[in-house]
Every structure is written in C-alpha cells, then in structure tokens.
C-alpha cells in the first residue's frame, strides 16, 4: 500500500472518506474542532 499526503494544510488527521450519492467525496477529520469536507473536481483550463 502506498501513502500519498493530501490536504496537509489542514493539519488534521483524516478519519473517514465516503462517496456521496452525488458522486462527490466527503471527508471527516479527527480533531477537536473537526470538519466535514466535500471534495469536488476542478475543471481544467484545457476543457474550456
């Protein structure tokens, strides 16, 4: 298994990742003031 650091600027440990019915990813963090984050794709400039 390979680990790739993502969202390191949060300075929080990722607790769980789930895909929602909308196809987007939802991430929860394991911190006292934790968060639920929605990960959305970004359109590239080449697609325009």
Biopython code that builds the backbone (N, CA, C, O; Angstrom):
import numpy as np
from Bio.PDB.StructureBuilder import StructureBuilder

atoms = [
    (1, "UNK", "N", (0.848, -1.173, 0.000)),
    (1, "UNK", "CA", (0.000, 0.000, 0.000)),
    (1, "UNK", "C", (0.895, 1.239, 0.000)),
    (1, "UNK", "O", (1.936, 1.263, 0.657)),
    (2, "UNK", "N", (0.488, 2.247, -0.730)),
    (2, "UNK", "CA", (1.256, 3.478, -0.840)),
    (2, "UNK", "C", (0.491, 4.625, -0.199)),
    (2, "UNK", "O", (-0.719, 4.744, -0.396)),
    (3, "UNK", "N", (1.174, 5.469, 0.562)),
    (3, "UNK", "CA", (0.548, 6.644, 1.180)),
    (3, "UNK", "C", (0.921, 7.888, 0.392)),
    (3, "UNK", "O", (2.091, 8.108, 0.077)),
    (4, "UNK", "N", (-0.073, 8.693, 0.080)),
    (4, "UNK", "CA", (0.153, 9.960, -0.612)),
    (4, "UNK", "C", (-0.429, 11.064, 0.257)),
    (4, "UNK", "O", (-1.638, 11.080, 0.493)),
    (5, "UNK", "N", (0.398, 11.990, 0.741)),
    (5, "UNK", "CA", (-0.118, 13.071, 1.590)),
    (5, "UNK", "C", (-1.014, 14.024, 0.800)),
    (5, "UNK", "O", (-0.609, 14.582, -0.220)),
    (6, "UNK", "N", (-2.225, 14.196, 1.290)),
    (6, "UNK", "CA", (-3.201, 15.117, 0.698)),
    (6, "UNK", "C", (-3.785, 15.978, 1.805)),
    (6, "UNK", "O", (-3.844, 15.545, 2.956)),
    (7, "UNK", "N", (-4.211, 17.167, 1.484)),
    (7, "UNK", "CA", (-4.870, 18.075, 2.425)),
    (7, "UNK", "C", (-4.003, 18.326, 3.661)),
    (7, "UNK", "O", (-4.530, 18.513, 4.758)),
    (8, "UNK", "N", (-2.693, 18.333, 3.494)),
    (8, "UNK", "CA", (-1.785, 18.513, 4.626)),
    (8, "UNK", "C", (-1.924, 19.884, 5.277)),
    (8, "UNK", "O", (-1.586, 20.049, 6.449)),
    (9, "UNK", "N", (-2.419, 20.870, 4.529)),
    (9, "UNK", "CA", (-2.576, 22.217, 5.086)),
    (9, "UNK", "C", (-3.637, 22.269, 6.184)),
    (9, "UNK", "O", (-3.706, 23.251, 6.922)),
    (10, "UNK", "N", (-4.454, 21.240, 6.303)),
    (10, "UNK", "CA", (-5.460, 21.183, 7.368)),
    (10, "UNK", "C", (-4.823, 20.940, 8.731)),
    (10, "UNK", "O", (-5.377, 21.326, 9.760)),
    (11, "UNK", "N", (-3.667, 20.304, 8.731)),
    (11, "UNK", "CA", (-3.002, 19.896, 9.978)),
    (11, "UNK", "C", (-3.931, 19.073, 10.865)),
    (11, "UNK", "O", (-3.923, 19.202, 12.089)),
    (12, "UNK", "N", (-4.733, 18.226, 10.220)),
    (12, "UNK", "CA", (-5.650, 17.331, 10.927)),
    (12, "UNK", "C", (-5.573, 15.958, 10.274)),
    (12, "UNK", "O", (-5.290, 15.839, 9.082)),
    (13, "UNK", "N", (-5.828, 14.929, 11.066)),
    (13, "UNK", "CA", (-5.834, 13.567, 10.539)),
    (13, "UNK", "C", (-7.175, 13.278, 9.877)),
    (13, "UNK", "O", (-8.229, 13.595, 10.429)),
    (14, "UNK", "N", (-7.130, 12.680, 8.701)),
    (14, "UNK", "CA", (-8.353, 12.270, 8.002)),
    (14, "UNK", "C", (-8.887, 11.024, 8.696)),
    (14, "UNK", "O", (-8.173, 10.033, 8.847)),
    (15, "UNK", "N", (-10.136, 11.082, 9.112)),
    (15, "UNK", "CA", (-10.756, 9.982, 9.846)),
    (15, "UNK", "C", (-11.492, 9.018, 8.926)),
    (15, "UNK", "O", (-11.388, 7.801, 9.082)),
    (16, "UNK", "N", (-12.238, 9.564, 7.963)),
    (16, "UNK", "CA", (-13.049, 8.713, 7.104)),
    (16, "UNK", "C", (-13.290, 9.409, 5.777)),
    (16, "UNK", "O", (-13.317, 10.637, 5.706)),
    (17, "UNK", "N", (-13.464, 8.622, 4.730)),
    (17, "UNK", "CA", (-13.782, 9.137, 3.398)),
    (17, "UNK", "C", (-14.911, 8.293, 2.844)),
    (17, "UNK", "O", (-14.833, 7.065, 2.842)),
    (18, "UNK", "N", (-15.956, 8.945, 2.376)),
    (18, "UNK", "CA", (-17.102, 8.246, 1.777)),
    (18, "UNK", "C", (-17.496, 8.949, 0.491)),
    (18, "UNK", "O", (-17.309, 10.158, 0.352)),
    (19, "UNK", "N", (-18.036, 8.193, -0.441)),
    (19, "UNK", "CA", (-18.586, 8.788, -1.654)),
    (19, "UNK", "C", (-20.077, 8.989, -1.448)),
    (19, "UNK", "O", (-20.794, 8.059, -1.081)),
    (20, "UNK", "N", (-20.542, 10.221, -1.691)),
    (20, "UNK", "CA", (-21.953, 10.543, -1.523)),
    (20, "UNK", "C", (-22.758, 10.146, -2.737)),
    (20, "UNK", "O", (-22.186, 9.791, -3.767)),
    (21, "UNK", "N", (-24.086, 10.198, -2.638)),
    (21, "UNK", "CA", (-24.955, 9.843, -3.764)),
    (21, "UNK", "C", (-24.779, 10.790, -4.950)),
    (21, "UNK", "O", (-25.179, 10.475, -6.070)),
    (22, "UNK", "N", (-24.180, 11.947, -4.695)),
    (22, "UNK", "CA", (-23.909, 12.911, -5.762)),
    (22, "UNK", "C", (-22.601, 12.613, -6.484)),
    (22, "UNK", "O", (-22.238, 13.325, -7.420)),
    (23, "UNK", "N", (-21.878, 11.556, -6.056)),
    (23, "UNK", "CA", (-20.624, 11.167, -6.683)),
    (23, "UNK", "C", (-19.409, 11.878, -6.112)),
    (23, "UNK", "O", (-18.280, 11.534, -6.464)),
    (24, "UNK", "N", (-19.607, 12.857, -5.242)),
    (24, "UNK", "CA", (-18.500, 13.587, -4.644)),
    (24, "UNK", "C", (-17.978, 12.844, -3.419)),
    (24, "UNK", "O", (-18.664, 11.988, -2.860)),
    (25, "UNK", "N", (-16.750, 13.182, -3.008)),
    (25, "UNK", "CA", (-16.163, 12.571, -1.823)),
    (25, "UNK", "C", (-16.392, 13.460, -0.614)),
    (25, "UNK", "O", (-16.287, 14.684, -0.699)),
    (26, "UNK", "N", (-16.705, 12.831, 0.514)),
    (26, "UNK", "CA", (-16.894, 13.536, 1.786)),
    (26, "UNK", "C", (-15.872, 13.000, 2.766)),
    (26, "UNK", "O", (-15.737, 11.788, 2.935)),
    (27, "UNK", "N", (-15.153, 13.905, 3.414)),
    (27, "UNK", "CA", (-14.046, 13.565, 4.303)),
    (27, "UNK", "C", (-14.351, 14.125, 5.682)),
    (27, "UNK", "O", (-14.768, 15.276, 5.808)),
    (28, "UNK", "N", (-14.144, 13.317, 6.717)),
    (28, "UNK", "CA", (-14.242, 13.822, 8.083)),
    (28, "UNK", "C", (-12.844, 13.793, 8.696)),
    (28, "UNK", "O", (-12.032, 12.917, 8.397)),
    (29, "UNK", "N", (-12.584, 14.783, 9.569)),
    (29, "UNK", "CA", (-11.283, 14.859, 10.236)),
    (29, "UNK", "C", (-11.427, 14.475, 11.700)),
    (29, "UNK", "O", (-12.496, 14.598, 12.297)),
    (30, "UNK", "N", (-10.321, 14.009, 12.256)),
    (30, "UNK", "CA", (-10.285, 13.530, 13.632)),
    (30, "UNK", "C", (-9.580, 14.577, 14.498)),
    (30, "UNK", "O", (-8.413, 14.417, 14.856)),
    (31, "UNK", "N", (-10.295, 15.634, 14.825)),
    (31, "UNK", "CA", (-9.726, 16.748, 15.578)),
    (31, "UNK", "C", (-10.831, 17.326, 16.446)),
    (31, "UNK", "O", (-12.008, 17.217, 16.103)),
    (32, "UNK", "N", (-10.474, 17.928, 17.548)),
    (32, "UNK", "CA", (-11.481, 18.506, 18.453)),
    (32, "UNK", "C", (-12.430, 19.446, 17.720)),
    (32, "UNK", "O", (-13.646, 19.381, 17.900)),
    (33, "UNK", "N", (-11.865, 20.314, 16.897)),
    (33, "UNK", "CA", (-12.680, 21.213, 16.060)),
    (33, "UNK", "C", (-12.685, 20.657, 14.640)),
    (33, "UNK", "O", (-12.355, 21.363, 13.686)),
    (34, "UNK", "N", (-13.064, 19.383, 14.507)),
    (34, "UNK", "CA", (-13.010, 18.684, 13.227)),
    (34, "UNK", "C", (-13.937, 19.270, 12.182)),
    (34, "UNK", "O", (-14.667, 20.227, 12.437)),
    (35, "UNK", "N", (-13.891, 18.676, 11.005)),
    (35, "UNK", "CA", (-14.653, 19.207, 9.885)),
    (35, "UNK", "C", (-15.181, 18.073, 9.030)),
    (35, "UNK", "O", (-14.664, 16.956, 9.060)),
    (36, "UNK", "N", (-16.219, 18.378, 8.267)),
    (36, "UNK", "CA", (-16.694, 17.519, 7.191)),
    (36, "UNK", "C", (-16.421, 18.304, 5.916)),
    (36, "UNK", "O", (-16.918, 19.417, 5.741)),
    (37, "UNK", "N", (-15.636, 17.721, 5.038)),
    (37, "UNK", "CA", (-15.230, 18.397, 3.816)),
    (37, "UNK", "C", (-15.831, 17.700, 2.601)),
    (37, "UNK", "O", (-15.929, 16.474, 2.563)),
    (38, "UNK", "N", (-16.231, 18.491, 1.612)),
    (38, "UNK", "CA", (-16.718, 17.934, 0.347)),
    (38, "UNK", "C", (-15.640, 18.180, -0.699)),
    (38, "UNK", "O", (-15.222, 19.319, -0.905)),
    (39, "UNK", "N", (-15.188, 17.121, -1.357)),
    (39, "UNK", "CA", (-14.142, 17.219, -2.367)),
    (39, "UNK", "C", (-14.818, 17.227, -3.738)),
    (39, "UNK", "O", (-15.490, 16.271, -4.126)),
    (40, "UNK", "N", (-14.624, 18.327, -4.455)),
    (40, "UNK", "CA", (-15.232, 18.495, -5.779)),
    (40, "UNK", "C", (-14.147, 18.533, -6.845)),
    (40, "UNK", "O", (-13.046, 19.022, -6.589)),
    (41, "UNK", "N", (-14.444, 18.020, -8.044)),
    (41, "UNK", "CA", (-13.460, 18.114, -9.125)),
    (41, "UNK", "C", (-13.343, 19.565, -9.598)),
    (41, "UNK", "O", (-14.289, 20.348, -9.505)),
    (42, "UNK", "N", (-12.174, 19.892, -10.097)),
    (42, "UNK", "CA", (-11.920, 21.222, -10.637)),
    (42, "UNK", "C", (-11.822, 21.086, -12.160)),
    (42, "UNK", "O", (-11.116, 20.221, -12.678)),
    (43, "UNK", "N", (-12.539, 21.951, -12.854)),
    (43, "UNK", "CA", (-12.442, 21.928, -14.319)),
    (43, "UNK", "C", (-11.091, 22.460, -14.724)),
    (43, "UNK", "O", (-10.650, 23.494, -14.223)),
    (44, "UNK", "N", (-10.432, 21.763, -15.628)),
    (44, "UNK", "CA", (-9.133, 22.232, -16.098)),
    (44, "UNK", "C", (-9.334, 23.286, -17.178)),
    (44, "UNK", "O", (-10.372, 23.311, -17.839)),
    (45, "UNK", "N", (-8.352, 24.148, -17.355)),
    (45, "UNK", "CA", (-8.413, 25.192, -18.373)),
    (45, "UNK", "C", (-8.472, 24.582, -19.767)),
    (45, "UNK", "O", (-9.035, 25.188, -20.679)),
    (46, "UNK", "N", (-7.897, 23.385, -19.950)),
    (46, "UNK", "CA", (-7.896, 22.731, -21.254)),
    (46, "UNK", "C", (-9.296, 22.289, -21.672)),
    (46, "UNK", "O", (-9.570, 22.135, -22.862)),
    (47, "UNK", "N", (-10.193, 22.083, -20.687)),
    (47, "UNK", "CA", (-11.549, 21.634, -21.003)),
    (47, "UNK", "C", (-12.407, 22.764, -21.545)),
    (47, "UNK", "O", (-13.456, 22.505, -22.134)),
    (48, "UNK", "N", (-11.985, 24.016, -21.362)),
    (48, "UNK", "CA", (-12.786, 25.162, -21.827)),
    (48, "UNK", "C", (-12.505, 25.527, -23.234)),
    (48, "UNK", "O", (-13.101, 26.468, -23.759)),
]
sb = StructureBuilder()
sb.init_structure("model")
sb.init_model(0)
sb.init_chain("A")
sb.init_seg("    ")
for serial, (resi, resn, name, xyz) in enumerate(atoms, 1):
    if name == "N":
        sb.init_residue(resn, " ", resi, " ")
    sb.init_atom(name, np.array(xyz, "f"), 0.0, 1.0, " ", f" {name:<3s}", serial, name[0])
structure = sb.get_structure()
